[in-house]
Amino acid sequence: MSESAETVQNEEVDLLDLAGILFRRKWIIIGITGFAMLAVLVYSVVSLILPSEKTYLPNKYTPHALMLINDESSSGGGMASMLSSSGLGGLASMAGVSVSGGSTYSALAIYLTGTNSFLDAVVDKFDLISRYKIKKYVRAESRKALGGNISASIDEDSGVFSLSFTDRDPAFARDVVNYCVYYLENRFDEMGIDKNRLQKENLETNIQNTYNEILRLEAESQKLDQSVLRGNFASKTSSIVFEATRIKREITAQESVYTQLKTQYELLKVTMASESPVFQVLEMAEVPDQKSGPSRGMLCVIVTIVAFFASIFLSFALYVIEKISKDPSSIAKLQGLDK
């Protein structure tokens, strides 16, 4: 018989030996695997029967909110200048958000969701310290607990920014996500990123203030005219003329300012209509009606597979122990090691 044929035969014998070992201990394999499968099945069913506040394996819900982050104007010096002026340049660099030519508002949005100010605002808003029953190192542990349940990601192709939060209470998770959206929107506004929007708000405020001033001056002029008609200033004709002239001049000036502001406002509206805002909410979070986890079916499959392979390992281990116990030379070697 050739050497290769002998090798094949030995391998066949070895495989038969292994199969024989497993067959002789088939009840151990079947028993352990069956017990594990039954145990994890009962575990999963009981976790479904128990109330959500008492179950050890509660259903988790993950609502999502979608925002559009416009990165078209965020490259180059504009982004770097904005980060530097907002005081976040150094912190962003430490967090891995570059303030050079490759910076984007999308990266900034993801970075903001990990800042202590963001996490603390959410923790305080929803009293997560009490909800998570944190007794020690409350600030650090509450941030860690929130960070483990909140997720932020960006779709680079579409520029859509997704924010989600996972909790056993779907309505509570929805409220947390929507608050985070409002927080980020206000944070972007405070940092002055969307300059057209800020300019629009400033123009609206100035237009309203100018309009109110015109109304005040007109009311003052009308009051002066009524006083003249009643003869209250009969002896002060020159002062009346001077006051009337002053009011008329101020009204003319305010009307000119109002016209200019209104023109700027209308032009800005046309400009904004052709541009996308930097931060735009596409879809607020809703109460999810389907759980995001845990997958009890997958848990049963994984536990059963692990138990099956563990029982095989145990079968081989028992075979090795049995073989050593019947071999005096092996026992002598083990006794020698003990000495």
WOHU-V692676 format. One record per residue. RES is the residue in one letter. PSI is psi as a letter, one per 40 degrees, with the letter a starting at -180 (none if undefined). OMEGA is omega in whole degrees, 0 to 359 (999 if undefined). Layout:
# WOHU-V692676
res = [RES/RES]
psi = [PSI/PSI]
omega = [OMEGA/OMEGA]
This chain:
# WOHU-V692676
res = [M/S/E/S/A/E/T/V/Q/N/E/E/V/D/L/L/D/L/A/G/I/L/F/R/R/K/W/I/I/I/G/I/T/G/F/A/M/L/A/V/L/V/Y/S/V/V/S/L/I/L/P/S/E/K/T/Y/L/P/N/K/Y/T/P/H/A/L/M/L/I/N/D/E/S/S/S/G/G/G/M/A/S/M/L/S/S/S/G/L/G/G/L/A/S/M/A/G/V/S/V/S/G/G/S/T/Y/S/A/L/A/I/Y/L/T/G/T/N/S/F/L/D/A/V/V/D/K/F/D/L/I/S/R/Y/K/I/K/K/Y/V/R/A/E/S/R/K/A/L/G/G/N/I/S/A/S/I/D/E/D/S/G/V/F/S/L/S/F/T/D/R/D/P/A/F/A/R/D/V/V/N/Y/C/V/Y/Y/L/E/N/R/F/D/E/M/G/I/D/K/N/R/L/Q/K/E/N/L/E/T/N/I/Q/N/T/Y/N/E/I/L/R/L/E/A/E/S/Q/K/L/D/Q/S/V/L/R/G/N/F/A/S/K/T/S/S/I/V/F/E/A/T/R/I/K/R/E/I/T/A/Q/E/S/V/Y/T/Q/L/K/T/Q/Y/E/L/L/K/V/T/M/A/S/E/S/P/V/F/Q/V/L/E/M/A/E/V/P/D/Q/K/S/G/P/S/R/G/M/L/C/V/I/V/T/I/V/A/F/F/A/S/I/F/L/S/F/A/L/Y/V/I/E/K/I/S/K/D/P/S/S/I/A/K/L/Q/G/L/D/K]
psi = [h/i/d/d/d/d/d/d/d/d/d/d/d/d/d/d/d/d/d/d/d/d/d/d/f/d/d/d/d/d/d/d/d/d/d/d/d/d/d/d/d/d/d/d/d/d/d/d/d/i/i/d/e/e/i/e/g/i/i/i/i/g/i/i/i/h/i/h/h/h/e/d/e/e/i/a/d/d/d/d/d/d/d/d/d/e/e/e/d/d/d/d/d/d/e/e/h/i/e/a/d/e/i/i/d/d/d/d/d/d/d/d/e/e/i/d/d/d/d/d/d/d/d/d/d/e/f/d/d/d/d/e/f/h/d/i/f/d/d/d/d/d/d/d/d/d/d/e/e/i/h/h/i/h/h/d/d/e/e/h/h/h/h/i/h/h/i/e/h/d/d/d/d/d/d/d/d/d/d/d/d/d/d/d/d/d/d/d/d/d/e/f/d/g/d/d/d/d/d/d/d/d/d/d/d/d/d/d/d/d/d/d/d/d/d/d/d/d/d/d/d/d/d/d/d/d/d/d/d/e/f/d/f/d/e/f/d/d/d/d/d/d/d/d/d/d/d/d/d/d/d/d/d/d/d/d/d/d/d/d/d/d/d/d/d/d/d/d/d/d/d/d/d/e/i/h/i/d/h/h/h/d/h/i/i/i/h/i/e/h/i/e/i/i/g/d/d/d/d/d/d/d/d/d/d/d/d/d/d/d/d/d/d/d/d/d/d/d/d/d/d/d/d/d/d/e/h/d/d/d/d/d/d/d/d/d/d/d/none]
omega = [182/182/181/179/179/179/179/180/179/179/178/179/180/179/177/177/179/179/179/178/181/181/181/181/183/182/175/180/180/182/181/180/180/179/179/180/180/182/181/177/177/178/181/181/180/179/176/183/182/176/185/181/182/183/180/178/186/172/179/181/185/174/181/170/183/178/177/179/181/182/187/183/186/183/175/187/182/180/180/179/181/180/181/181/180/179/183/184/180/180/180/179/179/182/179/177/183/177/178/187/183/184/178/175/177/178/178/180/178/179/182/181/178/181/180/180/177/182/180/179/179/179/181/182/185/177/183/178/177/183/180/177/180/184/186/183/191/182/183/183/178/176/180/180/179/180/179/182/182/183/177/181/181/173/187/181/183/184/181/180/183/180/182/178/184/178/179/178/185/180/178/179/178/181/179/181/182/176/178/178/179/180/181/179/178/180/177/179/181/181/176/183/180/188/178/180/178/179/179/179/179/178/178/178/181/178/180/179/179/178/178/179/177/178/179/180/178/177/178/178/179/178/178/179/180/179/178/180/179/178/182/182/183/183/184/184/182/180/178/179/179/181/179/178/179/181/180/180/181/178/179/180/180/177/177/178/180/180/180/180/180/178/177/182/180/177/179/177/177/179/181/180/181/181/176/177/180/183/183/179/179/185/176/181/176/178/181/177/178/182/176/180/354/177/183/177/178/177/179/180/183/181/180/180/179/179/179/180/176/179/176/178/179/179/178/179/178/179/180/180/179/181/180/182/180/182/182/181/179/178/180/178/180/178/178/178/179/180/999]
